[in-house]
């Protein structure tokens, strides 16, 4: 599993993607408290929002990383600018798709039991919040995350001289 750097790749996608998304939402109004962290302001508010984004953004960032890696492999794209453009387009598309799924499932919330509602919030709560607060933030976050993922992907590529004969 880690021969091609999959563990490092997806862990970096989760940690860096959620960090970049937290920074993207914290910078414009960072010193004010939010509805997620009402008693925290400033740096404490950022740490609180980053923790919440790690929990609620995990599924979204891992799905983004999986689709990005598969899409660039299928298209045989090996340059940084190709990964960056793909990430810039894929990030808002991922957020938009998952948010629409969450909104569709949220309309049937009365028919679901509480465990299904909690799982729905866990997997689709982050994308729904990003969609409501501003989908445009996903574009620079996708660019930054795809840069990091490109570097990790390239670091674990098999080298020509290390291929066993």
URPE-V58012 format. One line per field, one symbol per residue. ss: DSSP state (H for helix, E for strand, L for the rest). phi: phi as a letter, one per 20 degrees, with the letter a starting at -180 (. if undefined). psi: psi as a letter, one per 40 degrees, with the letter a starting at -180 (. if undefined). A space follows every 50 residues. Layout:
# URPE-V58012
ss->???
phi->???
psi->???
This chain:
# URPE-V58012
ss->LLLLLHHHHHHHHHHHHHHHHHHHHHLLLLLLLLLLLLLLLLHHHHHHHH HHHHHHLHHHHHHHHHHHHHHHHHLLLLLHHHHHHHHHHHHHHHHHHHHH HHHHHHLLHHHLLHHHHHHHHHHHHHHHHHHHHLLLHHHHHHHHHHHHHH HHHHHLLLLHHHLLL
phi->.efemfffffffffffffffffffeegfcfedfdffcfedcmffffffff fffffedffffffgffffffffffelecdfffffffffefffffffffff fffffffdffeeffffffffffedffffffffeqffffffffffffffff fffffdffeffeffd
psi->dedefdddddddddddddddddddddddfdeiiiddgdehibdddddddd dddddeedddddddddddddddddefheiddddddddddddddddddddd dddddddfddeiiddddddddddedddddddddhdddddddddddddddd dddddeihideehi.
